Amino acid sequence: MENRPRTLPAAPVRLAGRRIVLREWDEEDIPALIEMYDDPEISRWTPVPSPFDADAARQYLGRAREARAEGRRMQLAITADGGQPQGEVLICQDDLDDRDIELAYGIGPRYRRRGLASEAVTVATEYAVQRLDARRVLLRIEAGNAPSAAVARSTGFRPTTDEPVAREAKGRQVLLRTWCRGNGEPAS
């Protein structure tokens, strides 16, 4: 079998769960994006700039569109009904084995503790396995990020024995533990 890089679909994606709809971001979402990312908890655990203002939001959406056009990443707003964004889930192919997909997620401060992250991760995982034929779906979580670890556990992800992944975030090196949910193949 030829090992060629996968690209994510170019067509707009809209995914539905029991209580949520994942949809593409648009310019009208900038105020919700600012509210979500200009938050100390989001800033603590993500590489998103802080403070996060309108300029940062436009740059963020621009980079998201570039990555989407290149087939590397989909960044979808988490909504109740396709309207007001309450969070975001990322479906990424960046720097991974051809058959692996990485997810990332964040929930705005007003919408936490409602199970939105767990449902978004479940919907995105099902999409990655069923539509993108992912062998493994991965989460990368920094030690100490108890809310993200709780989401991982509640959605069937388990820590792997993989070496921690080092990433640069806001001028500091962070080590991320890999969590996995496989598609019939054991995690390494």
DOLUMMAR-63617 format. One line per field, with one value per residue: residue number from 1; residue in three letters; x, y, z of N, C-alpha, C in turn. Coordinates in steps of 0.1 Angstrom, whole numbers, padded with zeros to 4 digits, m for minus. Layout:
REM residues N
num <- (NUM ...)
residu <- (ALA ...)
n_X <- (X ...)
n_Y <- (Y ...)
n_Z <- (Z ...)
ca_X <- (X ...)
ca_Y <- (Y ...)
ca_Z <- (Z ...)
c_X <- (X ...)
c_Y <- (Y ...)
c_Z <- (Z ...)
***
This chain:
REM residues 188
num <- (1 2 3 4 5 6 7 8 9 10 11 12 13 14 15 16 17 18 19 20 21 22 23 24 25 26 27 28 29 30 31 32 33 34 35 36 37 38 39 40 41 42 43 44 45 46 47 48 49 50 51 52 53 54 55 56 57 58 59 60 61 62 63 64 65 66 67 68 69 70 71 72 73 74 75 76 77 78 79 80 81 82 83 84 85 86 87 88 89 90 91 92 93 94 95 96 97 98 99 100 101 102 103 104 105 106 107 108 109 110 111 112 113 114 115 116 117 118 119 120 121 122 123 124 125 126 127 128 129 130 131 132 133 134 135 136 137 138 139 140 141 142 143 144 145 146 147 148 149 150 151 152 153 154 155 156 157 158 159 160 161 162 163 164 165 166 167 168 169 170 171 172 173 174 175 176 177 178 179 180 181 182 183 184 185 186 187 188)
residu <- (MET GLU ASN ARG PRO ARG THR LEU PRO ALA ALA PRO VAL ARG LEU ALA GLY ARG ARG ILE VAL LEU ARG GLU TRP ASP GLU GLU ASP ILE PRO ALA LEU ILE GLU MET TYR ASP ASP PRO GLU ILE SER ARG TRP THR PRO VAL PRO SER PRO PHE ASP ALA ASP ALA ALA ARG GLN TYR LEU GLY ARG ALA ARG GLU ALA ARG ALA GLU GLY ARG ARG MET GLN LEU ALA ILE THR ALA ASP GLY GLY GLN PRO GLN GLY GLU VAL LEU ILE CYS GLN ASP ASP LEU ASP ASP ARG ASP ILE GLU LEU ALA TYR GLY ILE GLY PRO ARG TYR ARG ARG ARG GLY LEU ALA SER GLU ALA VAL THR VAL ALA THR GLU TYR ALA VAL GLN ARG LEU ASP ALA ARG ARG VAL LEU LEU ARG ILE GLU ALA GLY ASN ALA PRO SER ALA ALA VAL ALA ARG SER THR GLY PHE ARG PRO THR THR ASP GLU PRO VAL ALA ARG GLU ALA LYS GLY ARG GLN VAL LEU LEU ARG THR TRP CYS ARG GLY ASN GLY GLU PRO ALA SER)
n_X <- (0008 0006 0021 0007 0004 m0026 m0052 m0075 m0110 m0120 m0145 m0171 m0178 m0203 m0214 m0235 m0245 m0262 m0270 m0256 m0242 m0216 m0199 m0185 m0165 m0173 m0171 m0189 m0188 m0167 m0170 m0178 m0157 m0137 m0147 m0145 m0117 m0103 m0097 m0086 m0083 m0083 m0061 m0042 m0039 m0036 m0019 m0029 m0029 m0027 m0036 m0067 m0079 m0099 m0082 m0065 m0084 m0092 m0067 m0064 m0086 m0078 m0054 m0066 m0082 m0063 m0049 m0070 m0075 m0052 m0056 m0049 m0061 m0092 m0112 m0138 m0168 m0184 m0217 m0251 m0272 m0263 m0260 m0250 m0216 m0201 m0179 m0150 m0138 m0110 m0099 m0072 m0045 m0019 0015 0014 0012 0001 m0025 m0035 m0054 m0055 m0072 m0084 m0097 m0118 m0138 m0160 m0160 m0187 m0200 m0191 m0189 m0212 m0211 m0204 m0178 m0172 m0192 m0186 m0161 m0167 m0184 m0166 m0146 m0160 m0165 m0139 m0131 m0151 m0155 m0130 m0114 m0096 m0070 m0061 m0073 m0062 m0055 m0037 m0025 m0017 0001 m0016 m0038 m0066 m0094 m0094 m0083 m0103 m0124 m0112 m0111 m0139 m0148 m0137 m0110 m0076 m0046 m0015 0016 0034 0062 0062 0050 0067 0060 0061 0048 0037 0063 0073 0083 0061 0051 0032 0010 0001 m0031 m0053 m0077 m0085 m0091 m0097 m0071 m0043 m0030 0002)
n_Y <- (m0012 0022 0049 0077 0112 0122 0144 0166 0169 0193 0205 0223 0214 0200 0188 0168 0161 0147 0169 0190 0210 0210 0233 0252 0281 0316 0351 0366 0354 0364 0381 0360 0343 0359 0362 0335 0328 0349 0343 0334 0306 0293 0306 0296 0268 0266 0275 0299 0334 0358 0389 0382 0397 0415 0418 0396 0376 0378 0371 0346 0332 0336 0320 0296 0292 0290 0267 0249 0251 0239 0214 0204 0209 0212 0235 0238 0254 0248 0245 0249 0247 0253 0280 0304 0302 0281 0270 0252 0227 0211 0193 0176 0169 0176 0169 0141 0105 0089 0077 0087 0109 0140 0155 0186 0209 0234 0252 0279 0302 0307 0284 0261 0229 0216 0194 0198 0197 0170 0158 0171 0160 0133 0133 0144 0124 0101 0110 0112 0085 0071 0086 0096 0075 0070 0054 0057 0080 0109 0127 0154 0163 0185 0178 0181 0194 0189 0192 0187 0161 0147 0150 0134 0109 0104 0101 0078 0077 0068 0071 0068 0049 0064 0086 0119 0147 0175 0208 0242 0269 0301 0311 0292 0258 0231 0199 0174 0148 0119 0108 0082 0068 0040 0024 m0005 m0012 m0017 0009 0025)
n_Z <- (0000 m0009 0008 0012 0018 0035 0027 0042 0035 0011 0008 0025 0058 0079 0108 0129 0162 0190 0206 0195 0168 0145 0127 0100 0106 0103 0092 0108 0132 0147 0171 0190 0188 0199 0225 0234 0232 0245 0272 0304 0311 0286 0274 0291 0284 0257 0225 0216 0210 0237 0250 0233 0206 0182 0159 0164 0162 0135 0122 0132 0121 0094 0093 0099 0076 0056 0064 0061 0033 0024 0032 0057 0082 0099 0114 0134 0145 0176 0181 0193 0175 0150 0151 0173 0182 0207 0213 0200 0178 0166 0137 0128 0105 0104 0104 0110 0111 0081 0086 0109 0129 0146 0173 0187 0212 0226 0249 0253 0281 0292 0285 0296 0314 0305 0289 0263 0251 0253 0237 0213 0208 0205 0182 0163 0164 0155 0129 0119 0120 0105 0081 0073 0075 0096 0114 0140 0164 0179 0209 0223 0253 0278 0308 0339 0329 0338 0331 0303 0303 0316 0297 0276 0288 0293 0267 0257 0252 0258 0276 0259 0256 0242 0238 0253 0235 0224 0223 0212 0229 0233 0239 0256 0263 0260 0272 0259 0265 0248 0239 0229 0207 0191 0159 0158 0158 0179 0201 0200)
ca_X <- (0000 0013 0019 0007 m0003 m0040 m0057 m0089 m0119 m0121 m0159 m0175 m0183 m0213 m0216 m0245 m0246 m0275 m0273 m0247 m0239 m0203 m0199 m0174 m0165 m0174 m0167 m0199 m0184 m0155 m0172 m0179 m0143 m0129 m0151 m0140 m0103 m0098 m0101 m0074 m0081 m0079 m0048 m0033 m0037 m0034 m0009 m0036 m0023 m0035 m0050 m0072 m0088 m0105 m0071 m0060 m0094 m0091 m0055 m0067 m0095 m0070 m0046 m0075 m0086 m0051 m0047 m0081 m0073 m0041 m0061 m0042 m0068 m0105 m0116 m0153 m0174 m0194 m0230 m0263 m0281 m0257 m0259 m0240 m0205 m0199 m0166 m0143 m0131 m0101 m0096 m0059 m0037 m0006 0027 0010 0012 m0010 m0038 m0038 m0060 m0055 m0083 m0082 m0110 m0119 m0152 m0161 m0163 m0201 m0207 m0184 m0196 m0224 m0208 m0202 m0165 m0173 m0200 m0179 m0150 m0174 m0188 m0154 m0140 m0168 m0162 m0125 m0130 m0160 m0154 m0116 m0107 m0085 m0067 m0061 m0076 m0053 m0056 m0025 m0030 m0006 0000 m0022 m0050 m0076 m0107 m0092 m0081 m0117 m0131 m0106 m0116 m0153 m0150 m0131 m0096 m0067 m0032 m0006 0030 0042 0069 0055 0053 0072 0055 0064 0036 0039 0076 0077 0082 0052 0051 0019 0008 m0008 m0042 m0056 m0088 m0081 m0101 m0094 m0057 m0038 m0022 0016)
ca_Y <- (0000 0034 0057 0091 0121 0124 0157 0166 0173 0208 0210 0227 0203 0203 0175 0169 0152 0147 0183 0200 0210 0215 0240 0261 0295 0327 0364 0370 0347 0370 0384 0348 0338 0367 0358 0322 0327 0359 0337 0329 0291 0290 0310 0287 0255 0266 0284 0310 0346 0365 0390 0378 0408 0414 0415 0383 0367 0378 0364 0332 0327 0335 0309 0284 0290 0285 0252 0242 0250 0230 0200 0200 0211 0218 0242 0239 0260 0240 0252 0241 0246 0259 0294 0310 0294 0280 0264 0249 0215 0210 0180 0179 0159 0181 0162 0128 0093 0090 0072 0092 0122 0146 0165 0196 0215 0244 0257 0293 0302 0307 0272 0250 0220 0212 0182 0202 0192 0155 0155 0175 0151 0121 0135 0145 0111 0093 0115 0108 0070 0066 0093 0098 0062 0071 0042 0062 0094 0113 0140 0157 0170 0188 0173 0191 0199 0180 0192 0180 0147 0142 0148 0123 0096 0102 0098 0065 0078 0063 0075 0058 0049 0073 0097 0131 0155 0188 0219 0256 0277 0314 0312 0281 0245 0223 0185 0169 0134 0115 0099 0075 0060 0033 0018 m0019 m0015 m0012 0021 0021)
ca_Z <- (0000 m0010 0020 0007 0028 0034 0029 0046 0024 0009 0009 0038 0067 0089 0115 0139 0173 0197 0211 0189 0154 0143 0114 0096 0112 0093 0097 0118 0144 0153 0185 0198 0188 0209 0239 0237 0233 0254 0285 0311 0310 0272 0273 0299 0279 0242 0220 0211 0217 0247 0248 0220 0202 0168 0150 0166 0157 0120 0119 0136 0110 0082 0093 0098 0062 0049 0067 0055 0019 0022 0036 0069 0094 0099 0126 0134 0157 0183 0183 0197 0164 0138 0153 0181 0186 0221 0214 0188 0177 0154 0132 0122 0098 0105 0110 0116 0102 0071 0090 0122 0130 0159 0176 0198 0215 0236 0251 0258 0295 0295 0281 0302 0323 0299 0281 0249 0246 0252 0225 0201 0205 0201 0168 0155 0164 0146 0115 0116 0118 0095 0069 0070 0076 0106 0122 0154 0166 0190 0216 0229 0265 0288 0322 0347 0323 0343 0324 0290 0306 0319 0284 0270 0295 0291 0253 0254 0249 0268 0274 0252 0261 0234 0244 0253 0223 0228 0214 0216 0231 0240 0244 0266 0258 0268 0269 0257 0266 0237 0243 0217 0205 0179 0150 0156 0159 0192 0201 0203)
c_X <- (0009 0010 0019 0000 m0018 m0043 m0071 m0097 m0120 m0135 m0162 m0181 m0193 m0217 m0226 m0243 m0260 m0279 m0264 m0247 m0225 m0203 m0187 m0176 m0167 m0171 m0176 m0196 m0173 m0158 m0172 m0165 m0135 m0134 m0146 m0125 m0096 m0102 m0088 m0072 m0077 m0065 m0038 m0029 m0035 m0024 m0016 m0031 m0033 m0028 m0054 m0083 m0093 m0094 m0066 m0071 m0094 m0079 m0057 m0075 m0087 m0061 m0054 m0079 m0075 m0049 m0058 m0079 m0062 m0045 m0055 m0051 m0082 m0108 m0130 m0158 m0184 m0206 m0241 m0272 m0276 m0255 m0247 m0229 m0203 m0186 m0160 m0137 m0122 m0098 m0083 m0052 m0022 0004 0023 0012 0000 m0024 m0042 m0044 m0059 m0066 m0078 m0095 m0109 m0134 m0151 m0165 m0178 m0207 m0200 m0193 m0210 m0223 m0206 m0189 m0166 m0181 m0193 m0168 m0156 m0178 m0176 m0146 m0147 m0166 m0149 m0124 m0138 m0158 m0139 m0108 m0095 m0083 m0067 m0065 m0069 m0057 m0042 m0028 m0018 m0009 m0006 m0035 m0061 m0089 m0105 m0090 m0095 m0125 m0125 m0111 m0130 m0157 m0143 m0117 m0088 m0053 m0024 0008 0039 0050 0061 0059 0056 0067 0059 0050 0039 0052 0081 0075 0071 0053 0036 0019 m0002 m0018 m0047 m0070 m0086 m0093 m0097 m0080 m0052 m0030 m0008 0019)
c_Y <- (0012 0043 0072 0100 0123 0139 0157 0172 0188 0213 0213 0215 0208 0189 0177 0158 0152 0162 0194 0199 0216 0221 0248 0275 0305 0341 0369 0364 0354 0374 0371 0342 0345 0363 0345 0322 0338 0355 0331 0313 0287 0294 0301 0274 0255 0276 0297 0323 0352 0379 0387 0388 0405 0411 0401 0373 0366 0370 0349 0325 0326 0323 0296 0282 0285 0271 0244 0240 0241 0215 0195 0200 0217 0223 0245 0245 0249 0249 0243 0238 0251 0274 0299 0300 0293 0274 0260 0235 0215 0196 0182 0167 0164 0171 0148 0117 0095 0086 0077 0106 0127 0156 0174 0203 0225 0249 0270 0292 0301 0293 0259 0242 0216 0199 0185 0196 0177 0152 0159 0165 0137 0122 0136 0132 0101 0097 0110 0093 0066 0073 0095 0086 0063 0058 0046 0076 0098 0126 0142 0167 0172 0183 0185 0197 0189 0180 0184 0165 0140 0140 0136 0110 0094 0099 0085 0066 0073 0068 0064 0058 0057 0083 0110 0139 0169 0198 0233 0263 0289 0315 0302 0268 0237 0208 0180 0154 0130 0105 0094 0068 0053 0028 0004 m0022 m0010 0001 0017 0026)
c_Z <- (0000 0002 0015 0017 0025 0035 0033 0035 0023 0010 0023 0046 0077 0095 0127 0149 0179 0200 0204 0174 0153 0129 0112 0103 0100 0100 0108 0131 0152 0168 0194 0199 0199 0223 0243 0240 0242 0268 0292 0310 0296 0270 0280 0292 0264 0238 0214 0218 0227 0250 0234 0216 0188 0158 0151 0160 0142 0116 0121 0125 0097 0081 0093 0083 0054 0051 0061 0040 0015 0026 0048 0081 0091 0113 0126 0147 0163 0186 0188 0185 0151 0140 0161 0185 0201 0224 0201 0189 0164 0150 0123 0116 0099 0111 0116 0106 0093 0076 0104 0120 0144 0161 0187 0200 0225 0237 0258 0273 0299 0293 0287 0311 0318 0290 0267 0243 0244 0239 0213 0197 0200 0186 0159 0153 0154 0131 0111 0112 0106 0081 0064 0071 0085 0113 0137 0154 0179 0196 0222 0241 0274 0302 0330 0342 0326 0335 0310 0292 0309 0306 0277 0275 0292 0276 0248 0250 0261 0266 0268 0260 0252 0242 0243 0241 0228 0218 0220 0218 0239 0246 0254 0259 0267 0263 0270 0257 0255 0243 0229 0218 0191 0171 0147 0157 0172 0190 0204 0217)
***
